[in-house]
Amino acid sequence: MSDARRFAETATDLAWLYARYHEQVFHLALRYAAGDVAWAEDVTQDVFLGLLRLPRPLLAQESLEGWFYRVTTNRCLNKLRKEKFLRSTPIRWLLGTSPNERTPERDAIARDELGRAVMSLNALPARERVVFFMVHVDGKDQNETARILGYSKGYVSKLLKRAEHQLTAAGWKVQGHGG
């Protein structure tokens, strides 16, 4: 097969994958980015550029949802690890207030709380953090989380319990998880 034909087929595959999974990847990255669109776009671009390094048979699979979820989550966690601080703070979400109720004092308290929360979450080992986010932030149940990550449900449950225990020990109230 000529290089030109191989390139054309790869470009077609990538265009199809981008059209199908771009929104899912971007929105997942946006949640990790606390609403920072540029940050999420960088991660999304990185995920799709990573497709160029994949063997062609993987690109031909019917559903790559789990692969995209894992890769996007890992890229986000790696990016968060490298950054010393977060530029965007979801103050309204954290305080549960409307923009009209915001004050400089509340914003300062929210930044403090968010910083403590992020530190507690970043202290979790990567696997526990991913499972915690999938269940508590993304709303996936343990069976779906296990399927996506390629783990047993028992292992997912163990990782989730460890994460919840560590966060509770750090002073955070963690509500029950999906079964």
mmCIF file of the C-alpha atoms, coordinates in Angstrom:
data_MODEL
# 
_entry.id   MODEL 
# 
loop_
_atom_site.group_PDB 
_atom_site.id 
_atom_site.type_symbol 
_atom_site.label_atom_id 
_atom_site.label_alt_id 
_atom_site.label_comp_id 
_atom_site.label_asym_id 
_atom_site.label_entity_id 
_atom_site.label_seq_id 
_atom_site.pdbx_PDB_ins_code 
_atom_site.Cartn_x 
_atom_site.Cartn_y 
_atom_site.Cartn_z 
_atom_site.occupancy 
_atom_site.B_iso_or_equiv 
_atom_site.pdbx_formal_charge 
_atom_site.auth_seq_id 
_atom_site.auth_comp_id 
_atom_site.auth_asym_id 
_atom_site.auth_atom_id 
_atom_site.pdbx_PDB_model_num 
ATOM 1   C CA . MET A 1 1   ? 0.000   0.000  0.000  1.00 0.00 ? 1   MET A CA 1 
ATOM 2   C CA . SER A 1 2   ? 1.373   3.412  -0.901 1.00 0.00 ? 2   SER A CA 1 
ATOM 3   C CA . ASP A 1 3   ? 2.138   6.013  1.765  1.00 0.00 ? 3   ASP A CA 1 
ATOM 4   C CA . ALA A 1 4   ? -0.433  8.366  0.226  1.00 0.00 ? 4   ALA A CA 1 
ATOM 5   C CA . ARG A 1 5   ? -3.195  5.745  0.431  1.00 0.00 ? 5   ARG A CA 1 
ATOM 6   C CA . ARG A 1 6   ? -2.224  4.769  3.999  1.00 0.00 ? 6   ARG A CA 1 
ATOM 7   C CA . PHE A 1 7   ? -2.284  8.464  4.977  1.00 0.00 ? 7   PHE A CA 1 
ATOM 8   C CA . ALA A 1 8   ? -5.708  8.971  3.333  1.00 0.00 ? 8   ALA A CA 1 
ATOM 9   C CA . GLU A 1 9   ? -7.172  5.961  5.175  1.00 0.00 ? 9   GLU A CA 1 
ATOM 10  C CA . THR A 1 10  ? -5.693  7.096  8.492  1.00 0.00 ? 10  THR A CA 1 
ATOM 11  C CA . ALA A 1 11  ? -7.019  10.635 7.952  1.00 0.00 ? 11  ALA A CA 1 
ATOM 12  C CA . THR A 1 12  ? -10.495 9.254  7.199  1.00 0.00 ? 12  THR A CA 1 
ATOM 13  C CA . ASP A 1 13  ? -10.413 7.081  10.337 1.00 0.00 ? 13  ASP A CA 1 
ATOM 14  C CA . LEU A 1 14  ? -9.247  10.005 12.466 1.00 0.00 ? 14  LEU A CA 1 
ATOM 15  C CA . ALA A 1 15  ? -11.916 12.323 11.054 1.00 0.00 ? 15  ALA A CA 1 
ATOM 16  C CA . TRP A 1 16  ? -14.606 9.752  11.848 1.00 0.00 ? 16  TRP A CA 1 
ATOM 17  C CA . LEU A 1 17  ? -13.271 9.184  15.385 1.00 0.00 ? 17  LEU A CA 1 
ATOM 18  C CA . TYR A 1 18  ? -13.012 12.916 15.980 1.00 0.00 ? 18  TYR A CA 1 
ATOM 19  C CA . ALA A 1 19  ? -16.595 13.479 14.835 1.00 0.00 ? 19  ALA A CA 1 
ATOM 20  C CA . ARG A 1 20  ? -17.860 10.656 17.027 1.00 0.00 ? 20  ARG A CA 1 
ATOM 21  C CA . TYR A 1 21  ? -15.828 11.171 20.238 1.00 0.00 ? 21  TYR A CA 1 
ATOM 22  C CA . HIS A 1 22  ? -14.706 14.813 20.278 1.00 0.00 ? 22  HIS A CA 1 
ATOM 23  C CA . GLU A 1 23  ? -17.620 16.059 22.372 1.00 0.00 ? 23  GLU A CA 1 
ATOM 24  C CA . GLN A 1 24  ? -17.270 13.244 24.946 1.00 0.00 ? 24  GLN A CA 1 
ATOM 25  C CA . VAL A 1 25  ? -13.515 13.834 25.293 1.00 0.00 ? 25  VAL A CA 1 
ATOM 26  C CA . PHE A 1 26  ? -13.857 17.620 25.477 1.00 0.00 ? 26  PHE A CA 1 
ATOM 27  C CA . HIS A 1 27  ? -16.633 17.587 28.106 1.00 0.00 ? 27  HIS A CA 1 
ATOM 28  C CA . LEU A 1 28  ? -14.767 15.089 30.288 1.00 0.00 ? 28  LEU A CA 1 
ATOM 29  C CA . ALA A 1 29  ? -11.616 17.212 30.072 1.00 0.00 ? 29  ALA A CA 1 
ATOM 30  C CA . LEU A 1 30  ? -13.662 20.334 30.794 1.00 0.00 ? 30  LEU A CA 1 
ATOM 31  C CA . ARG A 1 31  ? -14.867 18.823 34.086 1.00 0.00 ? 31  ARG A CA 1 
ATOM 32  C CA . TYR A 1 32  ? -11.299 18.091 35.160 1.00 0.00 ? 32  TYR A CA 1 
ATOM 33  C CA . ALA A 1 33  ? -10.313 21.597 34.009 1.00 0.00 ? 33  ALA A CA 1 
ATOM 34  C CA . ALA A 1 34  ? -12.919 23.205 36.280 1.00 0.00 ? 34  ALA A CA 1 
ATOM 35  C CA . GLY A 1 35  ? -14.454 24.952 33.290 1.00 0.00 ? 35  GLY A CA 1 
ATOM 36  C CA . ASP A 1 36  ? -11.215 26.195 31.681 1.00 0.00 ? 36  ASP A CA 1 
ATOM 37  C CA . VAL A 1 37  ? -12.044 25.791 27.986 1.00 0.00 ? 37  VAL A CA 1 
ATOM 38  C CA . ALA A 1 38  ? -8.482  26.324 26.727 1.00 0.00 ? 38  ALA A CA 1 
ATOM 39  C CA . TRP A 1 39  ? -7.178  23.683 29.162 1.00 0.00 ? 39  TRP A CA 1 
ATOM 40  C CA . ALA A 1 40  ? -9.826  21.197 28.012 1.00 0.00 ? 40  ALA A CA 1 
ATOM 41  C CA . GLU A 1 41  ? -9.090  21.942 24.348 1.00 0.00 ? 41  GLU A CA 1 
ATOM 42  C CA . ASP A 1 42  ? -5.381  21.243 24.949 1.00 0.00 ? 42  ASP A CA 1 
ATOM 43  C CA . VAL A 1 43  ? -6.173  17.867 26.505 1.00 0.00 ? 43  VAL A CA 1 
ATOM 44  C CA . THR A 1 44  ? -8.653  17.045 23.730 1.00 0.00 ? 44  THR A CA 1 
ATOM 45  C CA . GLN A 1 45  ? -6.064  17.853 21.075 1.00 0.00 ? 45  GLN A CA 1 
ATOM 46  C CA . ASP A 1 46  ? -3.474  15.744 22.899 1.00 0.00 ? 46  ASP A CA 1 
ATOM 47  C CA . VAL A 1 47  ? -5.865  12.768 23.085 1.00 0.00 ? 47  VAL A CA 1 
ATOM 48  C CA . PHE A 1 48  ? -6.613  12.897 19.359 1.00 0.00 ? 48  PHE A CA 1 
ATOM 49  C CA . LEU A 1 49  ? -2.963  13.407 18.418 1.00 0.00 ? 49  LEU A CA 1 
ATOM 50  C CA . GLY A 1 50  ? -2.267  10.269 20.453 1.00 0.00 ? 50  GLY A CA 1 
ATOM 51  C CA . LEU A 1 51  ? -4.409  8.345  17.973 1.00 0.00 ? 51  LEU A CA 1 
ATOM 52  C CA . LEU A 1 52  ? -1.660  8.765  15.388 1.00 0.00 ? 52  LEU A CA 1 
ATOM 53  C CA . ARG A 1 53  ? 0.529   6.426  17.452 1.00 0.00 ? 53  ARG A CA 1 
ATOM 54  C CA . LEU A 1 54  ? -2.087  3.674  17.680 1.00 0.00 ? 54  LEU A CA 1 
ATOM 55  C CA . PRO A 1 55  ? -2.045  0.541  15.566 1.00 0.00 ? 55  PRO A CA 1 
ATOM 56  C CA . ARG A 1 56  ? -4.659  0.575  12.809 1.00 0.00 ? 56  ARG A CA 1 
ATOM 57  C CA . PRO A 1 57  ? -6.685  -2.405 14.211 1.00 0.00 ? 57  PRO A CA 1 
ATOM 58  C CA . LEU A 1 58  ? -7.502  -0.418 17.355 1.00 0.00 ? 58  LEU A CA 1 
ATOM 59  C CA . LEU A 1 59  ? -8.837  2.427  15.221 1.00 0.00 ? 59  LEU A CA 1 
ATOM 60  C CA . ALA A 1 60  ? -11.182 -0.012 13.476 1.00 0.00 ? 60  ALA A CA 1 
ATOM 61  C CA . GLN A 1 61  ? -12.961 -1.146 16.648 1.00 0.00 ? 61  GLN A CA 1 
ATOM 62  C CA . GLU A 1 62  ? -16.651 -0.285 16.803 1.00 0.00 ? 62  GLU A CA 1 
ATOM 63  C CA . SER A 1 63  ? -16.698 1.302  20.261 1.00 0.00 ? 63  SER A CA 1 
ATOM 64  C CA . LEU A 1 64  ? -13.720 3.056  21.700 1.00 0.00 ? 64  LEU A CA 1 
ATOM 65  C CA . GLU A 1 65  ? -15.703 4.789  24.465 1.00 0.00 ? 65  GLU A CA 1 
ATOM 66  C CA . GLY A 1 66  ? -13.766 3.099  27.260 1.00 0.00 ? 66  GLY A CA 1 
ATOM 67  C CA . TRP A 1 67  ? -10.426 3.799  25.600 1.00 0.00 ? 67  TRP A CA 1 
ATOM 68  C CA . PHE A 1 68  ? -11.261 7.483  25.135 1.00 0.00 ? 68  PHE A CA 1 
ATOM 69  C CA . TYR A 1 69  ? -12.503 7.745  28.732 1.00 0.00 ? 69  TYR A CA 1 
ATOM 70  C CA . ARG A 1 70  ? -9.341  6.158  30.161 1.00 0.00 ? 70  ARG A CA 1 
ATOM 71  C CA . VAL A 1 71  ? -6.942  8.117  27.972 1.00 0.00 ? 71  VAL A CA 1 
ATOM 72  C CA . THR A 1 72  ? -8.704  11.432 28.576 1.00 0.00 ? 72  THR A CA 1 
ATOM 73  C CA . THR A 1 73  ? -8.832  10.846 32.331 1.00 0.00 ? 73  THR A CA 1 
ATOM 74  C CA . ASN A 1 74  ? -5.165  9.885  32.431 1.00 0.00 ? 74  ASN A CA 1 
ATOM 75  C CA . ARG A 1 75  ? -4.142  12.913 30.356 1.00 0.00 ? 75  ARG A CA 1 
ATOM 76  C CA . CYS A 1 76  ? -6.157  15.198 32.642 1.00 0.00 ? 76  CYS A CA 1 
ATOM 77  C CA . LEU A 1 77  ? -4.671  13.699 35.794 1.00 0.00 ? 77  LEU A CA 1 
ATOM 78  C CA . ASN A 1 78  ? -1.161  13.995 34.370 1.00 0.00 ? 78  ASN A CA 1 
ATOM 79  C CA . LYS A 1 79  ? -1.767  17.628 33.443 1.00 0.00 ? 79  LYS A CA 1 
ATOM 80  C CA . LEU A 1 80  ? -3.175  18.394 36.906 1.00 0.00 ? 80  LEU A CA 1 
ATOM 81  C CA . ARG A 1 81  ? -0.190  16.710 38.546 1.00 0.00 ? 81  ARG A CA 1 
ATOM 82  C CA . LYS A 1 82  ? 2.209   18.890 36.580 1.00 0.00 ? 82  LYS A CA 1 
ATOM 83  C CA . GLU A 1 83  ? 0.467   22.112 37.462 1.00 0.00 ? 83  GLU A CA 1 
ATOM 84  C CA . LYS A 1 84  ? 1.171   23.680 40.828 1.00 0.00 ? 84  LYS A CA 1 
ATOM 85  C CA . PHE A 1 85  ? -2.100  25.513 40.929 1.00 0.00 ? 85  PHE A CA 1 
ATOM 86  C CA . LEU A 1 86  ? -5.469  25.650 39.216 1.00 0.00 ? 86  LEU A CA 1 
ATOM 87  C CA . ARG A 1 87  ? -6.270  28.852 37.358 1.00 0.00 ? 87  ARG A CA 1 
ATOM 88  C CA . SER A 1 88  ? -10.001 28.332 37.392 1.00 0.00 ? 88  SER A CA 1 
ATOM 89  C CA . THR A 1 89  ? -12.125 27.967 40.512 1.00 0.00 ? 89  THR A CA 1 
ATOM 90  C CA . PRO A 1 90  ? -15.736 26.763 40.406 1.00 0.00 ? 90  PRO A CA 1 
ATOM 91  C CA . ILE A 1 91  ? -16.767 29.025 43.284 1.00 0.00 ? 91  ILE A CA 1 
ATOM 92  C CA . ARG A 1 92  ? -20.480 29.138 42.509 1.00 0.00 ? 92  ARG A CA 1 
ATOM 93  C CA . TRP A 1 93  ? -20.649 25.337 42.396 1.00 0.00 ? 93  TRP A CA 1 
ATOM 94  C CA . LEU A 1 94  ? -18.642 24.945 45.587 1.00 0.00 ? 94  LEU A CA 1 
ATOM 95  C CA . LEU A 1 95  ? -20.689 27.436 47.607 1.00 0.00 ? 95  LEU A CA 1 
ATOM 96  C CA . GLY A 1 96  ? -24.005 26.657 45.976 1.00 0.00 ? 96  GLY A CA 1 
ATOM 97  C CA . THR A 1 97  ? -24.643 30.374 45.512 1.00 0.00 ? 97  THR A CA 1 
ATOM 98  C CA . SER A 1 98  ? -25.828 32.418 42.563 1.00 0.00 ? 98  SER A CA 1 
ATOM 99  C CA . PRO A 1 99  ? -23.463 34.981 41.024 1.00 0.00 ? 99  PRO A CA 1 
ATOM 100 C CA . ASN A 1 100 ? -25.429 37.767 42.770 1.00 0.00 ? 100 ASN A CA 1 
ATOM 101 C CA . GLU A 1 101 ? -24.615 36.301 46.203 1.00 0.00 ? 101 GLU A CA 1 
ATOM 102 C CA . ARG A 1 102 ? -20.849 36.271 45.601 1.00 0.00 ? 102 ARG A CA 1 
ATOM 103 C CA . THR A 1 103 ? -18.666 38.490 47.721 1.00 0.00 ? 103 THR A CA 1 
ATOM 104 C CA . PRO A 1 104 ? -14.876 38.785 47.921 1.00 0.00 ? 104 PRO A CA 1 
ATOM 105 C CA . GLU A 1 105 ? -14.993 37.077 51.318 1.00 0.00 ? 105 GLU A CA 1 
ATOM 106 C CA . ARG A 1 106 ? -17.019 34.126 50.014 1.00 0.00 ? 106 ARG A CA 1 
ATOM 107 C CA . ASP A 1 107 ? -14.752 33.853 46.982 1.00 0.00 ? 107 ASP A CA 1 
ATOM 108 C CA . ALA A 1 108 ? -11.684 33.736 49.250 1.00 0.00 ? 108 ALA A CA 1 
ATOM 109 C CA . ILE A 1 109 ? -13.285 31.062 51.429 1.00 0.00 ? 109 ILE A CA 1 
ATOM 110 C CA . ALA A 1 110 ? -14.259 29.085 48.327 1.00 0.00 ? 110 ALA A CA 1 
ATOM 111 C CA . ARG A 1 111 ? -10.727 29.303 46.906 1.00 0.00 ? 111 ARG A CA 1 
ATOM 112 C CA . ASP A 1 112 ? -9.392  28.050 50.224 1.00 0.00 ? 112 ASP A CA 1 
ATOM 113 C CA . GLU A 1 113 ? -11.906 25.188 50.342 1.00 0.00 ? 113 GLU A CA 1 
ATOM 114 C CA . LEU A 1 114 ? -11.261 24.284 46.733 1.00 0.00 ? 114 LEU A CA 1 
ATOM 115 C CA . GLY A 1 115 ? -7.513  24.309 47.307 1.00 0.00 ? 115 GLY A CA 1 
ATOM 116 C CA . ARG A 1 116 ? -7.905  21.954 50.265 1.00 0.00 ? 116 ARG A CA 1 
ATOM 117 C CA . ALA A 1 117 ? -10.248 19.708 48.274 1.00 0.00 ? 117 ALA A CA 1 
ATOM 118 C CA . VAL A 1 118 ? -7.874  19.565 45.306 1.00 0.00 ? 118 VAL A CA 1 
ATOM 119 C CA . MET A 1 119 ? -4.950  18.774 47.611 1.00 0.00 ? 119 MET A CA 1 
ATOM 120 C CA . SER A 1 120 ? -6.943  15.950 49.201 1.00 0.00 ? 120 SER A CA 1 
ATOM 121 C CA . LEU A 1 121 ? -7.945  14.566 45.808 1.00 0.00 ? 121 LEU A CA 1 
ATOM 122 C CA . ASN A 1 122 ? -4.413  14.897 44.435 1.00 0.00 ? 122 ASN A CA 1 
ATOM 123 C CA . ALA A 1 123 ? -3.108  12.979 47.458 1.00 0.00 ? 123 ALA A CA 1 
ATOM 124 C CA . LEU A 1 124 ? -5.084  9.932  46.309 1.00 0.00 ? 124 LEU A CA 1 
ATOM 125 C CA . PRO A 1 125 ? -3.191  7.372  44.228 1.00 0.00 ? 125 PRO A CA 1 
ATOM 126 C CA . ALA A 1 126 ? -4.067  7.724  40.529 1.00 0.00 ? 126 ALA A CA 1 
ATOM 127 C CA . ARG A 1 127 ? -6.267  4.613  40.279 1.00 0.00 ? 127 ARG A CA 1 
ATOM 128 C CA . GLU A 1 128 ? -8.290  5.550  43.347 1.00 0.00 ? 128 GLU A CA 1 
ATOM 129 C CA . ARG A 1 129 ? -8.668  9.105  42.064 1.00 0.00 ? 129 ARG A CA 1 
ATOM 130 C CA . VAL A 1 130 ? -9.914  7.940  38.652 1.00 0.00 ? 130 VAL A CA 1 
ATOM 131 C CA . VAL A 1 131 ? -12.433 5.552  40.212 1.00 0.00 ? 131 VAL A CA 1 
ATOM 132 C CA . PHE A 1 132 ? -13.573 8.226  42.694 1.00 0.00 ? 132 PHE A CA 1 
ATOM 133 C CA . PHE A 1 133 ? -14.154 10.745 39.881 1.00 0.00 ? 133 PHE A CA 1 
ATOM 134 C CA . MET A 1 134 ? -15.930 8.221  37.675 1.00 0.00 ? 134 MET A CA 1 
ATOM 135 C CA . VAL A 1 135 ? -18.366 7.268  40.439 1.00 0.00 ? 135 VAL A CA 1 
ATOM 136 C CA . HIS A 1 136 ? -18.825 10.538 42.337 1.00 0.00 ? 136 HIS A CA 1 
ATOM 137 C CA . VAL A 1 137 ? -18.339 13.136 39.602 1.00 0.00 ? 137 VAL A CA 1 
ATOM 138 C CA . ASP A 1 138 ? -19.326 11.345 36.405 1.00 0.00 ? 138 ASP A CA 1 
ATOM 139 C CA . GLY A 1 139 ? -22.166 9.379  38.015 1.00 0.00 ? 139 GLY A CA 1 
ATOM 140 C CA . LYS A 1 140 ? -21.079 5.985  36.723 1.00 0.00 ? 140 LYS A CA 1 
ATOM 141 C CA . ASP A 1 141 ? -21.905 2.939  38.801 1.00 0.00 ? 141 ASP A CA 1 
ATOM 142 C CA . GLN A 1 142 ? -19.267 0.428  39.866 1.00 0.00 ? 142 GLN A CA 1 
ATOM 143 C CA . ASN A 1 143 ? -20.165 -2.105 37.173 1.00 0.00 ? 143 ASN A CA 1 
ATOM 144 C CA . GLU A 1 144 ? -19.804 0.477  34.395 1.00 0.00 ? 144 GLU A CA 1 
ATOM 145 C CA . THR A 1 145 ? -16.591 1.824  35.934 1.00 0.00 ? 145 THR A CA 1 
ATOM 146 C CA . ALA A 1 146 ? -15.158 -1.692 36.083 1.00 0.00 ? 146 ALA A CA 1 
ATOM 147 C CA . ARG A 1 147 ? -16.128 -2.365 32.469 1.00 0.00 ? 147 ARG A CA 1 
ATOM 148 C CA . ILE A 1 148 ? -14.593 0.893  31.185 1.00 0.00 ? 148 ILE A CA 1 
ATOM 149 C CA . LEU A 1 149 ? -11.351 0.507  33.122 1.00 0.00 ? 149 LEU A CA 1 
ATOM 150 C CA . GLY A 1 150 ? -11.031 -3.235 32.564 1.00 0.00 ? 150 GLY A CA 1 
ATOM 151 C CA . TYR A 1 151 ? -11.067 -4.023 36.305 1.00 0.00 ? 151 TYR A CA 1 
ATOM 152 C CA . SER A 1 152 ? -13.241 -6.391 38.301 1.00 0.00 ? 152 SER A CA 1 
ATOM 153 C CA . LYS A 1 153 ? -16.157 -4.856 40.201 1.00 0.00 ? 153 LYS A CA 1 
ATOM 154 C CA . GLY A 1 154 ? -14.529 -6.013 43.456 1.00 0.00 ? 154 GLY A CA 1 
ATOM 155 C CA . TYR A 1 155 ? -11.319 -4.149 42.631 1.00 0.00 ? 155 TYR A CA 1 
ATOM 156 C CA . VAL A 1 156 ? -13.278 -0.995 41.734 1.00 0.00 ? 156 VAL A CA 1 
ATOM 157 C CA . SER A 1 157 ? -15.157 -1.288 45.029 1.00 0.00 ? 157 SER A CA 1 
ATOM 158 C CA . LYS A 1 158 ? -11.876 -1.675 46.934 1.00 0.00 ? 158 LYS A CA 1 
ATOM 159 C CA . LEU A 1 159 ? -10.325 1.371  45.210 1.00 0.00 ? 159 LEU A CA 1 
ATOM 160 C CA . LEU A 1 160 ? -13.451 3.433  45.834 1.00 0.00 ? 160 LEU A CA 1 
ATOM 161 C CA . LYS A 1 161 ? -13.585 2.501  49.528 1.00 0.00 ? 161 LYS A CA 1 
ATOM 162 C CA . ARG A 1 162 ? -9.912  3.421  49.927 1.00 0.00 ? 162 ARG A CA 1 
ATOM 163 C CA . ALA A 1 163 ? -10.460 6.802  48.264 1.00 0.00 ? 163 ALA A CA 1 
ATOM 164 C CA . GLU A 1 164 ? -13.554 7.536  50.338 1.00 0.00 ? 164 GLU A CA 1 
ATOM 165 C CA . HIS A 1 165 ? -11.761 6.515  53.536 1.00 0.00 ? 165 HIS A CA 1 
ATOM 166 C CA . GLN A 1 166 ? -8.764  8.760  52.776 1.00 0.00 ? 166 GLN A CA 1 
ATOM 167 C CA . LEU A 1 167 ? -10.998 11.719 51.946 1.00 0.00 ? 167 LEU A CA 1 
ATOM 168 C CA . THR A 1 168 ? -13.098 11.187 55.069 1.00 0.00 ? 168 THR A CA 1 
ATOM 169 C CA . ALA A 1 169 ? -9.913  10.999 57.153 1.00 0.00 ? 169 ALA A CA 1 
ATOM 170 C CA . ALA A 1 170 ? -8.865  14.320 55.567 1.00 0.00 ? 170 ALA A CA 1 
ATOM 171 C CA . GLY A 1 171 ? -12.070 15.871 56.874 1.00 0.00 ? 171 GLY A CA 1 
ATOM 172 C CA . TRP A 1 172 ? -14.337 15.675 53.818 1.00 0.00 ? 172 TRP A CA 1 
ATOM 173 C CA . LYS A 1 173 ? -17.850 14.284 53.956 1.00 0.00 ? 173 LYS A CA 1 
ATOM 174 C CA . VAL A 1 174 ? -18.165 11.656 51.255 1.00 0.00 ? 174 VAL A CA 1 
ATOM 175 C CA . GLN A 1 175 ? -21.623 10.332 50.510 1.00 0.00 ? 175 GLN A CA 1 
ATOM 176 C CA . GLY A 1 176 ? -22.278 6.697  49.598 1.00 0.00 ? 176 GLY A CA 1 
ATOM 177 C CA . HIS A 1 177 ? -21.233 5.425  46.203 1.00 0.00 ? 177 HIS A CA 1 
ATOM 178 C CA . GLY A 1 178 ? -23.011 3.687  43.335 1.00 0.00 ? 178 GLY A CA 1 
ATOM 179 C CA . GLY A 1 179 ? -23.276 -0.072 43.532 1.00 0.00 ? 179 GLY A CA 1 
# 
